[in-house]
């Protein structure tokens, strides 16, 4: 049975969120190699940018035809990840994650304003459950982390710019996801390198530091990051941005579980409850959509 486009888009967002949940693994390896945190993101983007360079040469006419609209969309995505990576340097990782994942809320409001898409009660319920789940998972009690420093604001801005990216993808589904992926890595490299040069010019990584992690980084990019990025830019084109934002929250679930398994970080009852709440919230809308379709098939309107 062929899955419908909307279902495939939902699965793509779930998958790409899970892939980004493993984002920390190569970052941790580069940190262990002695690289400065701001340069880690530049090296991270440099490897896939080199991989997609031949595809860029093949697709350059299509990319040029995409014009300014295409470039604005991929610039927004590159800015989002640059802000996100920098926020991890300047604030606690937990605060960066929670503030970034205000993104579904931004997405829902931007989609309402610019696309005229409704904010339904199930969607509001899912957002509330997901945010409470994050607070439980990260042990933040009932108090939401109000931005208090530059890193916090960067995390908040990262979520906003990724929401902008998803709204633009939804508004104009025409650009090829392949062209979007190429632009994402290009602008991500440009913005992250510019940030590193501005704030950590003297910390430029050595050749030995880069070469020590290159084999693992290349394998990680080919198997996970390249397909994960493609799906993260393909899926939102066919979904409400608020729904896509919720589905991306599998990043938190996979990140928490993988960190517990690979680093021995604690994973007790609090973490289990938080993961269940976030995972359950991200599945509310897809389950309701599937239920509505099944009911429509059983009881067609005559």
QUIHU-V15832 format. One record per run of one state. SS is the DSSP state (A for helix, B for strand, O for the rest). FROM is the first residue (numbers start at 1). LEN is the number of residues. If there is no record, write none. Layout:
# QUIHU-V15832
ss->(SS:SS)
from->(FROM:FROM)
len->(LEN:LEN)
This chain:
# QUIHU-V15832
ss->(O:A:O:A:O:A:O:A:O:A:O:A:O:A:O:A:O:A:O:A:O:A:O:A:O:A:O)
from->(1:5:21:23:33:37:91:93:101:103:116:121:138:150:172:177:200:201:204:207:239:241:248:250:264:269:299)
len->(4:16:2:10:4:54:2:8:2:13:5:17:12:22:5:23:1:3:3:32:2:7:2:14:5:30:4)
